[in-house]
Structures are given as structure tokens and as C-alpha cells.
Amino acid sequence: MAREPSGLTRATSDQVSKILDGPPTMERLNAALRLLAKWRSMVLANTHEAHAGSTVLAGPFAGMAFPVPSAEGGRAPRLLGSYEASLVPVFETIIARAYPLVVNIGSAEGYYAVGLARRMPQTRVLARDIDLNAQALCRTLAAANGVADRVEVGGEVTAADLAICADQPTVVLCDIEGAEDSLLDPVAAPGLAAADILVELHPRNRPGLADRIEARFQASHRITRFGRSFTATPLPPWTETLNDLDRLLLIWEWRASPTPWLWMERK
């Protein structure tokens, strides 16, 4: 007897049918392919969890319990520890510096906020996201890892809120889907001049974004730009039975366009 399809499979099938209902175009096919790839990525994340559990396997946050869905992007790379592999040296630097304060703007489900709280036991983490579901997931993740007393979850961050960065050594992590263009301005938020800042840029519809933000901070900070890279961490043994496409989808992060990072260290 064939197994009844899951709700996820039914919903994806319906959405693909709607996308392809019309004249054949490259745009329709690309949209259907991306949706199917996301579906398969979620199936693979669930399969990985069934084989290996929900503990992060590798990377700077190895050992972190991750029993929540990702608020955005692929869950499997987080579980594997391959997520945003190019940033591993930056996170190890952050951890070694043991900042008293981390301000994580756009914290999503808390992968970085909770991961850093685990690695820096004396650090206070402000996890901020405008999405209420992301806030709830972050609270759950912090509790699952025993750091809820040091991960303070909240909503929108304004320029005035960033004055806190001048009170103690602080690192700011920022991933806010393009709103960094207005928020990361040391004229409007002078507290940023005292902080180290790791920001994911979203230049897709903002020409010159990277150069613009670099120019704002070049007098006060040393700036390093990071692009995308894949991890050399081997996939877990259970994946040996998978085809190559599935193995690629396990480490796919769902990005629709390049999202370079700037690591800006105060001089």
C-alpha cells in the first residue's frame, strides 16, 4: 500500500501545479524548481534528524540542540554545522574575544544568538527580530540550550537603541534583508563606532550597498569582505546512500542571490 503523502508534499504539489499552469516559460520552470528544491531540502532535514538527531554536528556551534525549524533558509545546513561556512573564522574570533554584549539584529530562530551564548558563558545576548514567530522560536531554542537567562529576545532595533554599544565591548550581528542600508549609519547611530560589526548585505535591489556601508565605517573600522563558500566538513555516514543531488541539497542554504558579509572591526 502506498504511503499517504504528507501535508508538506500535498501543499508543494499544489503550488507547483499553480506555478506551471500557463504557457511554458523559463521563469515558471525556475520558480517550480526552486520550490521543489526547498521541499526536498525540508524532507532531507527531517530524514537527517531521524538518523542523527537535532544536535548541530560540526562548526563553531557543534553540540547545540536545534529542535526548532529555521525561521528562514535551510534547516539542514544548520544541523550539519555547514551553514555560512565562510564565517567560521569570524565567529571563532568573536568567541575568543568574549565580548560582554552581543546585539543580534535579525536573529531569526536564534542559531547565532543561542550558539554564541553557549560558547561565551559570561556574555549577554540581545536577540532582536521583528517577526513574532522568529522571536518565539528563539526563546524555545534558548531554553533548550540552557541560556534563556542570557538571551533577551525582543523586536525592532532603532538607531537610538544602538547607543548601548558604547557602554561596553560589543559585537553587532546584523541580517535584516536590506534594512541595514538605513540602520547601519554611524551618524544616526554613533554607538556603532564603538562596536565590531558583522553584517550580511542584501544588494540585490540596492546598487552600491557594500561600497556605501564600507565608506561609512572606513575611518573607524578595519573592514573585510566575505563571500560564499562551501564547508569541507564531511557529510554524516547515513548520507552515503543518497544521490549527488540530495547531498548537494543538504548543504543548500536557499539563497536567491549573493549576500556578501562585511566584518568591520573597530580600529
JOPE-V978869 format. One record per residue. N is the residue number from 1. RES is the residue in three letters. PHI is phi in whole degrees, 0 to 359 (NA if undefined). OMEGA is omega in degrees with one decimal (NA if undefined). Layout:
n->[N | N]
res->[RES | RES]
phi->[PHI | PHI]
omega->[OMEGA | OMEGA]
//
This chain:
n->[1 | 2 | 3 | 4 | 5 | 6 | 7 | 8 | 9 | 10 | 11 | 12 | 13 | 14 | 15 | 16 | 17 | 18 | 19 | 20 | 21 | 22 | 23 | 24 | 25 | 26 | 27 | 28 | 29 | 30 | 31 | 32 | 33 | 34 | 35 | 36 | 37 | 38 | 39 | 40 | 41 | 42 | 43 | 44 | 45 | 46 | 47 | 48 | 49 | 50 | 51 | 52 | 53 | 54 | 55 | 56 | 57 | 58 | 59 | 60 | 61 | 62 | 63 | 64 | 65 | 66 | 67 | 68 | 69 | 70 | 71 | 72 | 73 | 74 | 75 | 76 | 77 | 78 | 79 | 80 | 81 | 82 | 83 | 84 | 85 | 86 | 87 | 88 | 89 | 90 | 91 | 92 | 93 | 94 | 95 | 96 | 97 | 98 | 99 | 100 | 101 | 102 | 103 | 104 | 105 | 106 | 107 | 108 | 109 | 110 | 111 | 112 | 113 | 114 | 115 | 116 | 117 | 118 | 119 | 120 | 121 | 122 | 123 | 124 | 125 | 126 | 127 | 128 | 129 | 130 | 131 | 132 | 133 | 134 | 135 | 136 | 137 | 138 | 139 | 140 | 141 | 142 | 143 | 144 | 145 | 146 | 147 | 148 | 149 | 150 | 151 | 152 | 153 | 154 | 155 | 156 | 157 | 158 | 159 | 160 | 161 | 162 | 163 | 164 | 165 | 166 | 167 | 168 | 169 | 170 | 171 | 172 | 173 | 174 | 175 | 176 | 177 | 178 | 179 | 180 | 181 | 182 | 183 | 184 | 185 | 186 | 187 | 188 | 189 | 190 | 191 | 192 | 193 | 194 | 195 | 196 | 197 | 198 | 199 | 200 | 201 | 202 | 203 | 204 | 205 | 206 | 207 | 208 | 209 | 210 | 211 | 212 | 213 | 214 | 215 | 216 | 217 | 218 | 219 | 220 | 221 | 222 | 223 | 224 | 225 | 226 | 227 | 228 | 229 | 230 | 231 | 232 | 233 | 234 | 235 | 236 | 237 | 238 | 239 | 240 | 241 | 242 | 243 | 244 | 245 | 246 | 247 | 248 | 249 | 250 | 251 | 252 | 253 | 254 | 255 | 256 | 257 | 258 | 259 | 260 | 261 | 262 | 263 | 264 | 265 | 266 | 267]
res->[MET | ALA | ARG | GLU | PRO | SER | GLY | LEU | THR | ARG | ALA | THR | SER | ASP | GLN | VAL | SER | LYS | ILE | LEU | ASP | GLY | PRO | PRO | THR | MET | GLU | ARG | LEU | ASN | ALA | ALA | LEU | ARG | LEU | LEU | ALA | LYS | TRP | ARG | SER | MET | VAL | LEU | ALA | ASN | THR | HIS | GLU | ALA | HIS | ALA | GLY | SER | THR | VAL | LEU | ALA | GLY | PRO | PHE | ALA | GLY | MET | ALA | PHE | PRO | VAL | PRO | SER | ALA | GLU | GLY | GLY | ARG | ALA | PRO | ARG | LEU | LEU | GLY | SER | TYR | GLU | ALA | SER | LEU | VAL | PRO | VAL | PHE | GLU | THR | ILE | ILE | ALA | ARG | ALA | TYR | PRO | LEU | VAL | VAL | ASN | ILE | GLY | SER | ALA | GLU | GLY | TYR | TYR | ALA | VAL | GLY | LEU | ALA | ARG | ARG | MET | PRO | GLN | THR | ARG | VAL | LEU | ALA | ARG | ASP | ILE | ASP | LEU | ASN | ALA | GLN | ALA | LEU | CYS | ARG | THR | LEU | ALA | ALA | ALA | ASN | GLY | VAL | ALA | ASP | ARG | VAL | GLU | VAL | GLY | GLY | GLU | VAL | THR | ALA | ALA | ASP | LEU | ALA | ILE | CYS | ALA | ASP | GLN | PRO | THR | VAL | VAL | LEU | CYS | ASP | ILE | GLU | GLY | ALA | GLU | ASP | SER | LEU | LEU | ASP | PRO | VAL | ALA | ALA | PRO | GLY | LEU | ALA | ALA | ALA | ASP | ILE | LEU | VAL | GLU | LEU | HIS | PRO | ARG | ASN | ARG | PRO | GLY | LEU | ALA | ASP | ARG | ILE | GLU | ALA | ARG | PHE | GLN | ALA | SER | HIS | ARG | ILE | THR | ARG | PHE | GLY | ARG | SER | PHE | THR | ALA | THR | PRO | LEU | PRO | PRO | TRP | THR | GLU | THR | LEU | ASN | ASP | LEU | ASP | ARG | LEU | LEU | LEU | ILE | TRP | GLU | TRP | ARG | ALA | SER | PRO | THR | PRO | TRP | LEU | TRP | MET | GLU | ARG | LYS]
phi->[NA | 292 | 286 | 296 | 295 | 288 | 300 | 298 | 294 | 297 | 298 | 296 | 300 | 297 | 293 | 297 | 300 | 294 | 298 | 270 | 279 | 157 | 301 | 292 | 222 | 297 | 298 | 296 | 296 | 296 | 296 | 294 | 298 | 297 | 296 | 295 | 295 | 296 | 303 | 294 | 299 | 292 | 299 | 293 | 298 | 295 | 294 | 300 | 299 | 295 | 276 | 237 | 85 | 248 | 262 | 298 | 274 | 210 | 80 | 294 | 246 | 304 | 95 | 287 | 291 | 226 | 273 | 248 | 289 | 284 | 289 | 202 | 79 | 288 | 276 | 302 | 299 | 292 | 297 | 286 | 87 | 263 | 296 | 48 | 299 | 295 | 269 | 306 | 299 | 294 | 294 | 293 | 294 | 302 | 296 | 295 | 282 | 49 | 307 | 295 | 225 | 244 | 248 | 256 | 264 | 84 | 284 | 52 | 279 | 101 | 306 | 278 | 301 | 285 | 300 | 289 | 298 | 294 | 279 | 236 | 293 | 258 | 261 | 265 | 240 | 262 | 261 | 237 | 207 | 281 | 273 | 293 | 295 | 299 | 300 | 296 | 297 | 296 | 297 | 297 | 294 | 298 | 294 | 296 | 251 | 70 | 236 | 298 | 285 | 241 | 252 | 262 | 267 | 204 | 256 | 299 | 250 | 252 | 301 | 297 | 298 | 282 | 300 | 299 | 295 | 277 | 275 | 199 | 305 | 223 | 242 | 255 | 252 | 228 | 216 | 230 | 55 | 106 | 291 | 300 | 300 | 262 | 286 | 275 | 226 | 292 | 285 | 284 | 232 | 298 | 299 | 296 | 296 | 265 | 253 | 274 | 225 | 244 | 232 | 272 | 264 | 233 | 275 | 309 | 246 | 226 | 305 | 78 | 301 | 299 | 297 | 294 | 289 | 302 | 298 | 293 | 246 | 294 | 284 | 253 | 224 | 272 | 240 | 237 | 258 | 241 | 256 | 274 | 207 | 260 | 281 | 268 | 298 | 293 | 289 | 296 | 305 | 298 | 282 | 300 | 275 | 278 | 283 | 295 | 296 | 298 | 293 | 291 | 293 | 296 | 256 | 288 | 259 | 75 | 291 | 266 | 200 | 300 | 227 | 294 | 245 | 248 | 252 | 244 | 255 | 299 | 281]
omega->[-179.7 | 179.7 | 178.4 | -179.9 | 179.7 | 175.7 | 178.0 | -178.8 | 178.4 | -178.6 | 179.7 | 178.9 | 178.6 | -178.4 | 178.6 | 178.8 | 179.1 | 179.8 | -174.1 | -179.6 | -178.4 | 179.4 | -179.6 | 176.9 | 176.8 | -179.9 | 178.4 | -179.4 | 178.9 | 178.8 | 178.4 | 178.9 | -179.7 | 178.9 | 178.8 | 178.0 | 176.4 | 177.5 | -178.2 | 177.4 | 179.3 | 176.2 | -179.5 | 176.4 | 177.7 | 178.8 | 176.9 | -179.2 | 178.6 | 179.7 | -167.4 | 180.0 | -174.6 | 175.9 | 178.5 | -170.4 | -170.5 | 178.3 | -175.1 | -178.0 | 177.7 | 179.8 | 178.7 | 171.7 | -178.9 | -175.0 | -175.9 | 170.9 | 173.1 | 179.3 | 176.0 | 179.1 | -174.7 | 176.8 | -175.5 | 179.3 | 177.0 | 179.2 | -179.9 | -175.4 | -179.8 | -173.0 | 178.3 | -171.8 | -178.5 | -177.0 | -177.5 | 178.7 | 178.7 | -179.1 | 177.1 | 175.1 | 178.6 | -178.9 | 180.0 | -179.8 | 174.2 | 178.1 | 174.2 | -175.9 | 169.8 | 174.1 | -176.9 | -177.0 | -171.4 | -170.7 | -179.7 | -177.8 | 173.1 | -178.6 | -179.6 | -178.2 | -178.6 | 178.6 | 178.9 | 177.5 | 177.8 | -175.7 | -177.5 | -169.3 | 177.9 | -171.7 | 172.5 | -177.2 | 172.7 | -179.2 | -173.4 | 176.7 | -178.3 | -178.1 | -176.4 | 177.6 | 177.4 | 177.9 | -180.0 | 178.5 | -179.6 | 177.7 | 178.5 | -178.7 | 178.3 | 178.9 | -179.2 | -178.4 | 174.8 | -178.5 | -176.5 | -179.9 | -178.2 | 177.0 | -177.1 | -173.8 | 178.9 | -173.3 | -169.9 | 175.0 | 176.7 | 177.3 | -180.0 | 179.8 | -175.0 | 173.2 | -179.8 | -177.8 | -178.9 | -174.5 | -180.0 | 176.1 | -171.6 | 167.5 | 178.1 | 171.0 | -172.6 | 176.1 | -171.0 | 166.2 | 176.0 | 179.6 | 174.6 | -178.8 | -179.9 | -175.1 | -175.5 | -179.0 | -176.4 | 173.4 | 179.2 | -178.4 | -174.7 | 176.2 | -179.8 | -179.8 | -178.2 | -173.7 | 163.1 | -169.7 | 171.4 | -174.0 | 171.1 | -177.7 | 179.7 | -171.0 | -172.2 | -179.4 | -178.2 | -179.2 | 176.6 | -175.6 | -177.3 | -179.8 | -178.2 | -179.6 | 176.2 | -177.9 | -179.5 | -172.0 | -172.8 | 179.9 | -174.2 | -171.8 | 166.4 | -169.5 | 175.3 | 179.9 | 178.9 | 173.2 | -179.1 | 171.8 | 177.2 | -179.4 | 173.5 | 179.4 | -178.8 | 174.7 | -178.6 | -173.9 | -175.2 | -176.3 | -179.7 | -179.1 | -176.1 | 171.5 | -173.9 | -179.7 | 178.0 | 179.8 | 175.4 | -179.0 | 176.3 | -178.2 | 178.8 | -175.3 | 174.2 | -177.8 | 178.8 | -179.1 | 178.8 | 176.7 | -179.9 | 178.0 | 168.8 | 173.3 | -172.8 | -177.2 | -177.7 | -178.6 | NA]
//
